[in-house]
Amino acid sequence: MSGYDTTETMDQGVSTGAVRNVLTKEEIQHLAVEGGQSAETLMNVVALIAKRFRTDVCSAYLLEPDRANLVLAATVGLRRECIGNLRMAVNEGLTGLVAEQVQAVAVSQVKNHPRFKYFRDSGEDAYQSFLGVPLIDRGILQGVLVVQTIEARTFGTDEIRMLAEAASQVAPIVSEARTLDRFIAPLQERLWTLARNLWWSWDHNSASLFLDLDPARWNELNHNPIALLSEMPLAKLETRATELMLHSRVNYAYRRMLEYLEADRTWGTRHAGVLRPHPVAYFSAEFGLHESLPIYSGGLGVLAGDHIKSSSDLDIPLVGIGLFYPQGYFRQHLDLSGWQREEYLETDVNQLPMEAAIGKDGRAVVVSIETRSGSLQAKVWRVKVGRRDLYLLDSDVEGNAPEDRELTSRLYGGDLRIRIRQELLLGVGGLRALKALGISPGVFHLNEGHSAFAVLEAIRMRMEDEGIGFDAAVPRISREVVFTTHTPVPAGHDRFDARLVEEHIGPLREAIGLSQDSLMGLGRENPSNNDELFCMTVLALRLSRRANAVSALHGEVSRAMWTGLFKDKAEDEIPIGHITNGVHVPSWLAPQMFRLYDRHLGTDWHQRGSEAKIWLGIENVDDGELWETHLNLKSQLIEFVRKRAVEQAERRGESREVLQRLERVLSPDALTIGFARRFATYKRANLILTDIERLAAMVNDPNRPVQFVFAGKAHPLDEPGKRVLQQIADLMRDPKFRDRFVFVEDYDIDVGRHFVQGVDVWLNNPRRPLEASGTSGQKVVLNGGLNLSVLDGWWAEAYDGVNGFAIGTGKTHSNMNVHDSRDGEDLMRTLRDEVIPLYYQRDRDGLPRGWIKRMKRTIRTLGWRFNADRMVMDYSLKCYVPAAGGTSSDMRANP
């Protein structure tokens, strides 16, 4: 243990015999009977420990609901009036250090320790030595047990073990005491319980509780309930709850969450029970769960977040494994020239819904990986996502080299050496973390190739567990591996040279008995080509029994891309299938639309959203009701865009005249087209600018105006992408476009949510076939918007001619300039001849009946197909259950 000196001597402590019996369950039960209440019992317990341990002080500190602060709950030796009043953050003082590291800390001279902090009112100035141990109940940190003495005392390892054993006996009492009104009001406790599980983020009723507590701060804090509750004193919380009559709403939300978590008649119970003892380990480099947890950059992360949420809703036994990035991706600002500037801000982990992951040994999990250049370590955080857990590895730990402490600070930052070290942590470290947690996966799902090293570690573990060689272990592990590829271009797959691979995988390579050439061969299309780089996707494809693309067209592209890896097979026979992506409906559906569906589809519709018949009821919705709901959402979008545009302009120092104009930018009467995604050049955000004069005439038509809202980030190193972004931003200053074009900075889940819920049309015009799937347009479907898209990704299999609009016919051209020119012309033609006339064709009631008919058709034909429940069901039935050996029949045809 770090941070203290120990010896085996017991001269100043207790005898070895007493070590074994410092506190027994029977004594605690007796003290509980005498005390009656948990708080009184705790006082009796600390008194007994102080007596048995022969110390001057024994104190119990409890974690407050925010899990970022400790409060003194019981003490012998410190001032009694400090009970309930003495508070400290887990990042201050020696007691905080115990909670922060979730391990014992012993110090003979406290004033010599760098974490020493003197709390003036406690009366502890006379005490020299300190021994603290964590209080853990059912794997969850509850508080800290501390003993102190006046004399400088060196605590021996037996004494440390003795106090730890006493703490294990006391922990259940502490857990009960934390729920008492004396420390935590019931309202506060329940709000904190809701805040610590991200289930609230897709339950509109729960989210509205935090909004109503303080709407202004809620928005300023990026919709972070932990940050909101942390700064709200109990008295203010109670006052607001009374004013708004929130108590019953809080109790209702709390009960609903418990019912959700404890339900046992679920789809997963019926169809995926084989996974319960050995769950799916779902690896992803990023997870986009909510804007308040910024560890994602875009589509891949949001897809992973939706996957784990639907796994929770369906109750599929699955654990997520990722990395914790304190600085996230980057915050985006545009300067006066429209050029993107990046800013990285540190996230306070105490303001996030995370807690230290506790291993089966009762200690905070820390994993270690040996490389040729030294050991790489990471601590592990646990995030509750409904019924599921997400574990995030964090390299900012003592013992790592300074550069390694920064290793996981940013997502997709740095050079290839940083990238391979991150991927080593994700794959090898992630699997070792699961083992330390006592989780034995039955299926390994690699979401992209970033985590492919996990398969090598799984092979090593199987070789060790079963006493077999590499060749025997490979097929046993491969049948349990599911690999999903998202990247349709060769340049998008991670590749490393032999030097980097050997530096980081050399020790693991030796452990599984491979030569350097053999290992490199696993990552090469042509194993004997020494000039070929090691590709993570190739490694994943070689070592997985099941591989899939994320749309039907992407499946075709992927099979063509990897023909060199399967030289003995025809292209159609290459073993890469497809499971088309979907989106998590409750996360992206506007509350107003949710209520409309409740009225017309049945209150349980969202639990059966993958059934086509559920969506037939949309045809019975009154046209006026659907249109009015959409216009309300559109107004909210315009209000949001105006507010953000003014804030952006103020930050750039724009004139008052500009600010006043932006306060009125956009019109609720105009056809509103949205475009929000990563600003990579192949996504062609500037395709709409092909004929700038025609575009100007279109947007300024007084009878049929059109307006655009844009958002998206270019990678910091993507200069061409930044220039495209600048082109779009410049239109905000052009007199011909400035009232019709708005670029919203710092695209994130919150911006995306407003866009997909409020636009009339979603524009998507990538260069076919480079869009693997795309899910933003699927989110628009749920909210009644229509897609205007190139026939690529998911839209190629979704478009039926009347459930949206298509750009072109799906044909491409070998000359990129011809391809782009043709698509640009098709985009303008479709807008002019189809989209605009249909939107502005109104009846005597002012309703665009033809448009509304198309809205209903898109909801009815696409809502059930392109949601994450259907996607996760497909993964479960076609990948997870077969990989875990849970199918009842599987007859193979004779060759």
Number of C-alpha atoms within 10 A of each C-alpha: 10 10 13 16 14 16 11 11 13 15 11 14 19 17 13 12 8 14 20 15 12 20 22 14 11 9 13 20 12 13 19 19 12 12 16 11 14 21 21 16 24 25 19 19 27 23 21 19 22 22 15 16 22 16 23 17 23 28 26 29 29 27 27 20 25 21 24 21 21 25 21 23 27 26 25 22 21 21 13 15 10 17 19 17 14 16 18 19 19 20 17 15 18 25 29 25 23 24 33 19 20 23 19 25 24 28 24 21 17 21 15 10 14 10 16 17 15 14 13 8 13 17 14 17 13 10 20 18 21 26 26 28 28 31 33 24 20 12 16 19 25 27 31 29 29 26 26 28 21 15 15 16 20 24 25 19 16 20 26 19 15 21 24 20 19 24 25 18 18 24 23 16 21 27 21 14 22 23 17 15 12 11 21 17 16 15 20 19 19 20 22 20 15 23 25 23 19 21 24 23 24 19 16 17 15 22 19 14 21 23 17 14 23 14 13 10 16 18 12 10 13 15 21 24 27 24 21 21 21 17 11 13 11 15 9 12 17 19 13 15 19 11 10 13 12 17 15 11 16 22 15 14 21 19 13 14 21 13 11 16 16 10 12 12 10 14 16 21 17 12 18 23 17 20 24 16 12 16 22 28 24 23 30 25 26 29 30 23 25 21 16 22 23 23 27 28 22 19 19 20 19 22 24 22 25 27 26 28 29 27 27 23 22 21 27 29 25 27 22 25 29 26 30 28 26 22 20 23 24 23 17 20 19 21 15 13 10 20 16 24 14 15 10 14 12 11 16 10 14 18 19 21 24 20 21 22 27 23 20 14 11 20 21 25 24 23 23 16 18 15 18 12 8 12 14 23 23 28 22 27 23 18 20 16 25 24 25 23 18 23 24 27 27 26 27 22 17 12 13 18 16 11 11 20 18 18 25 26 23 21 23 20 17 10 8 14 15 17 20 22 21 24 25 22 30 27 28 23 30 30 27 23 27 21 17 20 19 13 19 15 23 22 26 28 27 27 22 22 26 24 31 30 25 26 25 24 21 22 25 23 19 20 19 14 9 10 11 13 15 17 12 14 20 20 15 13 23 22 19 25 30 25 26 23 23 24 22 21 14 11 8 10 17 19 20 18 15 17 10 16 21 17 16 22 24 19 15 19 19 13 17 21 15 14 12 15 13 13 23 25 21 19 23 24 22 15 17 12 12 14 11 18 18 24 22 24 27 21 22 30 26 18 25 23 20 23 23 24 27 25 25 21 24 29 27 19 18 26 22 15 14 19 17 14 17 15 12 10 12 11 18 13 12 19 16 22 21 18 21 27 25 28 30 26 25 19 21 24 22 22 17 15 18 20 12 18 19 14 13 18 22 12 13 11 17 17 13 14 21 21 16 14 13 19 23 16 15 19 16 10 15 11 17 15 11 18 18 12 17 22 17 13 24 23 16 17 23 22 17 15 25 21 16 20 19 20 15 20 18 14 11 13 13 13 10 11 8 14 19 11 14 22 15 14 22 24 16 16 14 20 20 23 22 24 23 24 20 20 22 20 19 16 18 19 26 17 20 17 16 17 13 11 10 12 17 16 14 18 20 16 11 10 8 16 18 24 23 22 22 22 24 23 25 22 20 16 9 12 14 14 22 21 18 19 28 19 15 21 25 18 18 18 16 11 10 17 19 18 21 22 25 27 26 23 22 20 20 24 21 15 20 19 18 19 29 30 26 27 28 26 26 29 26 27 26 23 20 21 22 17 26 26 27 23 21 24 25 30 26 26 28 28 28 28 29 29 26 24 23 26 26 27 26 24 25 19 13 18 19 14 8 12 22 23 25 26 23 18 11 13 12 16 11 7 8 11 10 12 15 21 14 17 26 22 16 17 23 21 14 17 17 15 10 13 19 16 14 17 19 20 14 14 10 6 8 10 17 19 19 14 23 21 14 19 27 25 23 25 24 22 19 20 25 22 22 26 25 25 29 23 23 24 21 14 17 21 15 14 23 31 21 20 24 21 14 15 15 6 7 7 5 6 5 4 3
